[in-house]
């Protein structure tokens, strides 16, 4: 283990390994700590395995392909971390115990873990699993109950319904997917109900013994992973949601300074940063990656134009849903003047040809036409929302979008048609 490092990173998930890769290419000597598999939750037991299930034709195919896909991608991350400027330390880093903490800046990227409901039977009922446990089932459950209608719950509900399980989703709120526009969320839920998924909305779970199912998935969200880091040694008090508090540049808010600048140091800032799920701001893998770049830029004294207020997100149900920017309810609540335009998949030639006519898109703009956001569900909705995200970053108006040529026949014409309406 080298005694000197320009940057120390704790956690080799999407945020951590991206920070290491970017910093190493900028010439920094990086030491990154990981006591589990590299790639984090996303690669090993989250986004990637779940998408393998989404695109598999059967439960058996999913179980067979998942380890192959994960292994291949993990090897890719290990290759990234083999850069000459990167030292991967396969152990847990703890403030106050690990000997390497000195003057070098630190990026904490330890991710998140399952948030378990504090209800009777959650620790003793053998039927209860989290998303990791569900992905490692050897047999397809005949009856699957899912507690929580957020992203994790809805994706697994869609997948296991297609595999042949009897799926029931239990949700405390009145509607699923609270980050999604309520019109879009309701239409998606109604479509999934037609496919055979049972939804019990506005229902609180108090005792697991009352749930009639072979497997119960706890999908009530995730919480920042901070236990055992020794953060108290650094004067860090966690936020009420368990997250490490940070400022808008992802510097950790602490009552104690981490170090003093080195003699002749040219970088503008030294200190401690927390990126990704552990800071609780935007619990998305792509958010962690961009926060990583921004944090390293801060350490180097470089500026960037990353727009963290424009953060697209997707839910890979069947059909998928995606969004960027505020919902209509949020615009109303904030008193922001807006116009809304809608289009439907059934009116698009490519969607008809694909046999994927279920879907709707809502595009929001200011009265002057500046695009404010977009929410949609339907085949390849995530691709369409990504286009909107780019347009928003470039301050595009509805009129300008309508003037942009789109390939025919493509689903992207749904977006262009919306601007023309």
C-alpha positions in Angstrom: 0.0 0.0 0.0 1.5 3.4 -1.0 2.1 5.8 1.8 1.1 8.8 -0.2 -2.0 9.4 -2.3 -3.5 12.6 -3.8 -7.0 11.3 -3.4 -8.6 8.6 -1.2 -12.0 7.1 -2.2 -14.1 4.9 0.0 -16.4 2.6 -2.0 -16.0 1.3 -5.6 -19.5 1.5 -6.8 -20.6 3.8 -9.7 -19.6 7.0 -7.9 -16.4 5.6 -6.4 -14.9 3.9 -9.5 -15.9 6.8 -11.7 -14.2 9.3 -9.4 -11.1 7.1 -9.4 -11.0 6.8 -13.2 -11.5 10.5 -13.8 -9.0 11.5 -11.1 -6.4 9.1 -12.4 -6.7 10.5 -15.9 -6.1 13.9 -14.5 -2.9 12.7 -13.1 -3.8 12.2 -9.4 -2.6 9.2 -7.5 -5.7 7.5 -6.2 -6.3 5.0 -3.4 -9.7 3.4 -3.4 -11.1 1.1 -0.6 -13.7 -1.6 -1.2 -14.4 -4.5 1.2 -17.0 -6.1 -1.2 -17.2 -6.7 -4.9 -16.3 -3.7 -7.1 -19.2 -2.2 -9.0 -21.4 -1.6 -6.0 -25.0 -2.4 -5.5 -25.9 -1.2 -9.1 -23.7 -3.7 -10.9 -23.8 -6.6 -8.5 -27.4 -6.7 -7.0 -29.2 -3.7 -8.4 -29.6 -2.0 -11.8 -27.8 -4.5 -14.0 -29.1 -7.8 -12.6 -32.6 -6.3 -12.6 -32.4 -5.3 -16.2 -31.2 -8.8 -17.0 -34.4 -10.1 -15.6 -36.4 -7.4 -17.4 -35.0 -8.6 -20.8 -35.1 -12.3 -20.1 -37.8 -14.5 -21.7 -38.2 -16.7 -18.6 -37.2 -17.0 -14.9 -34.8 -19.7 -15.9 -33.1 -17.6 -18.5 -32.7 -14.7 -16.1 -31.1 -16.9 -13.5 -28.7 -18.3 -16.0 -27.7 -15.0 -17.7 -27.5 -12.7 -14.6 -24.2 -14.0 -13.2 -22.6 -14.0 -16.7 -23.6 -10.3 -17.3 -22.5 -9.3 -13.8 -19.2 -11.1 -14.0 -18.4 -9.5 -17.4 -19.2 -6.0 -16.2 -17.3 -6.5 -12.9 -14.2 -7.5 -14.9 -14.6 -4.2 -16.8 -14.6 -2.2 -13.6 -11.6 -4.1 -12.3 -9.8 -3.2 -15.5 -10.6 0.5 -14.9 -9.2 0.2 -11.4 -6.0 -1.3 -12.7 -4.9 2.1 -14.0 -1.3 2.8 -12.9 -2.5 5.8 -10.9 -5.1 3.7 -9.0 -4.4 1.5 -6.0 -7.4 -0.7 -5.1 -7.4 -1.7 -1.4 -9.7 -4.6 -0.7 -10.6 -3.7 2.9 -12.9 -1.5 4.8 -11.7 2.1 5.5 -12.6 3.5 8.9 -11.8 7.0 10.1 -9.7 6.9 13.2 -8.4 3.4 12.5 -7.2 3.2 8.9 -3.7 4.6 8.9 -3.7 6.4 5.5 -5.9 9.3 6.3 -3.8 12.5 6.4 -3.8 15.5 4.2 -5.2 14.0 1.0 -8.9 14.8 0.2 -11.4 12.0 0.7 -14.5 11.1 -1.3 -17.0 8.9 0.5 -19.0 6.8 -2.0 -20.4 3.9 0.1 -23.8 3.8 -1.5 -27.0 2.6 0.2 -28.7 -0.5 1.6 -32.2 -1.8 2.0 -34.5 0.1 4.3 -36.6 -2.4 6.3 -40.0 -1.5 7.7 -40.0 -1.9 11.5 -42.9 -4.3 11.6 -43.6 -7.6 13.3 -42.0 -10.6 11.6 -39.6 -8.8 9.3 -36.6 -10.4 11.0 -38.1 -13.8 11.6 -40.4 -14.6 8.7 -38.5 -16.8 6.2 -40.6 -15.5 3.3 -39.3 -12.0 3.6 -36.5 -10.9 1.2 -35.0 -7.7 -0.1 -34.2 -7.1 -3.8 -30.9 -9.0 -3.4 -32.7 -12.0 -2.0 -35.3 -12.0 -4.7 -32.6 -12.0 -7.4 -31.1 -15.1 -5.9 -34.2 -17.2 -5.6 -33.7 -20.7 -7.0 -37.4 -21.2 -7.9 -40.1 -19.0 -9.2 -42.6 -18.1 -6.4 -46.2 -18.9 -7.2 -47.4 -16.0 -5.2 -45.2 -12.9 -4.7 -46.3 -10.0 -2.4 -44.4 -6.7 -2.8 -44.4 -4.1 -0.1 -43.8 -0.7 -1.8 -44.8 0.6 -5.2 -41.7 2.6 -5.9 -39.1 1.9 -8.6 -37.8 -1.4 -7.1 -41.3 -2.7 -6.3 -42.8 -1.8 -9.7 -40.0 -3.2 -11.7 -40.1 -6.6 -10.0 -43.9 -6.6 -10.1 -43.8 -6.2 -13.8 -41.0 -8.8 -14.3 -42.4 -11.6 -12.1 -45.9 -11.1 -13.4 -44.5 -11.8 -16.9 -42.6 -14.9 -15.5 -45.9 -16.3 -14.3 -46.1 -15.4 -10.6 -49.3 -14.1 -9.0 -48.2 -10.6 -7.9 -49.7 -8.3 -5.3 -48.3 -4.9 -4.6 -49.1 -3.2 -1.3 -48.5 0.5 -1.0 -49.2 3.0 1.7 -49.6 6.0 -0.6 -52.6 6.6 -2.9 -50.5 6.2 -6.1 -47.4 4.3 -7.2 -44.1 5.9 -8.3 -44.4 9.3 -6.4 -41.6 10.9 -8.5 -43.6 10.3 -11.7 -46.4 12.6 -12.9 -49.6 11.3 -11.3 -51.4 11.0 -14.6 -48.6 8.9 -16.0 -48.3 6.8 -12.9 -52.0 6.1 -12.7 -52.2 5.0 -16.4 -49.2 2.7 -15.9 -50.7 1.1 -12.8 -54.0 0.6 -14.6 -52.3 -1.1 -17.5 -50.3 -3.4 -15.1 -53.6 -4.2 -13.4 -55.0 -5.3 -16.8 -52.0 -7.6 -17.1 -53.0 -9.3 -13.8 -51.1 -7.5 -11.1 -53.1 -6.7 -8.0 -52.6 -3.4 -6.3 -53.6 -2.6 -2.7 -53.1 1.1 -2.5 -53.5 3.2 0.7 -52.7 0.1 2.7 -50.4 0.0 5.7 -48.6 -3.3 6.5 -48.6 -3.9 10.3 -48.1 -7.7 10.5 -46.5 -9.9 7.8 -48.6 -12.8 9.1 -51.6 -11.1 7.4 -50.0 -11.4 3.9 -50.9 -14.5 2.0 -47.8 -15.2 -0.3 -44.9 -17.6 -0.8 -42.4 -14.7 -1.0 -42.6 -11.2 0.4 -40.4 -8.5 -1.2 -39.5 -5.6 1.0 -39.2 -2.7 -1.5 -39.8 0.3 0.8 -36.7 2.2 -0.4 -33.1 2.4 0.5 -31.0 4.2 3.1 -27.5 5.6 3.0 -24.8 3.1 4.1 -22.7 4.8 6.8 -22.4 2.3 9.6 -18.9 1.6 10.8 -17.2 4.4 8.9 -16.2 6.2 12.1 -17.8 9.5 10.9 -18.2 10.6 14.5 -14.4 10.9 14.6 -14.7 13.6 11.9 -17.4 15.6 13.7 -20.0 14.6 11.2 -23.7 14.4 12.3 -25.9 12.5 9.9 -29.1 14.0 8.5 -32.5 12.7 9.8 -32.6 10.3 6.8 -29.2 8.9 7.7 -27.4 10.7 4.9 -24.1 12.5 5.1 -24.8 16.2 4.9 -23.1 18.0 2.0 -23.2 21.4 0.3 -24.0 21.9 -3.4 -20.5 20.9 -4.4 -20.8 17.7 -2.3 -18.4 18.8 0.4 -19.2 17.2 3.7 -20.5 19.5 6.3 -18.5 18.8 9.4 -17.6 20.6 12.7 -14.0 19.5 12.3 -11.5 20.3 9.5 -10.1 17.3 7.8 -6.6 18.6 7.0 -4.5 21.6 6.1 -3.3 22.5 2.6 0.0 21.1 1.5 3.0 23.4 0.9 2.9 24.5 -2.7 -0.6 22.9 -3.3 -2.2 24.3 -6.5 -5.6 22.7 -6.1 -8.2 25.1 -4.9 -9.9 22.9 -2.3 -8.9 20.1 -0.1 -11.4 18.3 2.2 -14.0 15.6 2.4 -16.7 14.9 -0.1 -19.7 12.5 -0.1 -21.2 11.4 -3.5 -24.0 9.2 -4.6 -26.6 7.5 -2.4 -24.7 8.1 0.8 -25.5 11.9 0.6 -29.2 11.1 0.0 -29.6 13.8 -2.6 -30.3 11.9 -5.9 -30.2 8.2 -5.3 -29.4 7.2 -8.9 -26.3 5.5 -10.3 -25.9 8.2 -13.0 -26.2 10.9 -10.5 -23.4 9.3 -8.5 -21.2 9.2 -11.5 -21.7 12.9 -12.3 -21.3 13.9 -8.7 -18.0 12.0 -8.8 -16.8 14.1 -11.7 -17.9 17.4 -10.0 -16.2 16.5 -6.7 -12.9 15.7 -8.5 -13.2 19.0 -10.4 -13.7 20.8 -7.1 -10.5 19.2 -5.7 -8.6 20.1 -8.9 -10.0 23.7 -8.9 -11.7 23.1 -12.2 -15.2 24.3 -13.2 -17.8 22.4 -15.1 -21.3 22.9 -16.4 -23.0 19.8 -14.9 -26.7 20.5 -14.3 -27.8 18.5 -11.2 -31.2 20.2 -11.4 -31.8 18.3 -14.6 -31.7 14.7 -13.6 -33.6 12.2 -15.8 -34.8 8.9 -14.3 -36.4 5.7 -15.6 -38.5 2.9 -14.3 -38.0 -0.3 -16.3 -41.5 -1.8 -16.1 -43.2 -3.1 -19.2 -43.8 -0.7 -20.7 -41.1 1.5 -19.1 -41.6 4.9 -17.7 -39.3 7.9 -17.4 -39.2 11.5 -16.3 -37.1 14.7 -16.1 -38.1 17.9 -14.4 -41.2 18.6 -12.1 -44.5 16.9 -12.3 -47.7 18.8 -13.1 -48.7 18.7 -9.4 -45.3 20.1 -8.4 -45.6 23.0 -10.9 -49.1 23.8 -9.6 -47.9 23.7 -5.9 -45.0 26.0 -6.7 -47.2 28.4 -8.5 -45.1 28.2 -11.6 -46.9 29.2 -14.8 -46.8 26.4 -17.4 -48.4 24.9 -20.4 -48.7 21.1 -21.0 -48.9 19.2 -24.2 -49.7 15.5 -24.6 -49.1 12.8 -27.2 -49.9 9.0 -27.3 -48.0 6.0 -28.5 -51.0 4.7 -30.4 -50.7 7.7 -32.8 -47.1 6.8 -33.8 -46.4 4.7 -36.8 -43.3 2.9 -35.3 -45.3 2.1 -32.1 -48.1 0.6 -34.2 -45.6 -1.4 -36.2 -43.9 -2.7 -33.0 -47.2 -3.6 -31.4 -46.3 -1.2 -28.6 -49.2 1.2 -28.6 -49.6 1.7 -24.8 -48.1 4.9 -23.7 -48.5 8.7 -23.1 -46.1 11.6 -22.9 -46.6 14.9 -21.1 -44.4 17.8 -22.0 -44.3 20.9 -19.8 -43.1 24.4 -20.9 -43.2 27.9 -19.7 -45.8 30.3 -21.3 -43.0 31.5 -23.5 -42.3 27.9 -24.6 -39.1 27.0 -22.6 -39.2 23.3 -21.9 -39.5 22.7 -18.2 -39.8 18.9 -18.1 -41.3 15.7 -19.5 -42.9 12.6 -18.1 -43.9 9.5 -20.1 -44.6 5.8 -20.1 -44.4 3.6 -23.2 -41.8 1.6 -25.1 -38.4 3.2 -25.0 -39.7 6.1 -22.9 -36.3 6.4 -21.3 -34.7 7.2 -24.6 -37.2 9.9 -25.3 -36.7 11.4 -21.9 -33.0 11.4 -22.4 -33.5 13.6 -25.5 -35.6 16.0 -23.5 -32.9 16.2 -20.8 -30.4 17.3 -23.5 -32.8 19.9 -24.8 -33.4 21.2 -21.3 -29.6 21.5 -20.7 -29.5 23.7 -23.8 -32.5 25.9 -22.8 -34.6 24.7 -25.8 -38.1 25.9 -26.5 -41.1 24.0 -27.9 -40.8 26.0 -31.1 -37.2 25.0 -31.5 -38.0 21.4 -30.8 -40.7 21.4 -33.5 -38.1 22.7 -36.0 -35.7 19.8 -35.4 -35.8 16.9 -37.9 -36.5 13.5 -36.4 -36.0 10.2 -38.3 -39.2 8.5 -39.6 -40.4 6.1 -38.5 -39.1 6.3 -34.9 -40.7 6.6 -31.4 -38.8 10.0 -31.1 -41.4 11.4 -33.4 -43.8 11.2 -30.4 -41.8 14.0 -28.8 -41.7 16.1 -31.9 -45.4 15.7 -32.4 -46.0 16.8 -28.9 -44.2 20.1 -29.5 -46.2 20.6 -32.7 -49.6 20.1 -31.0 
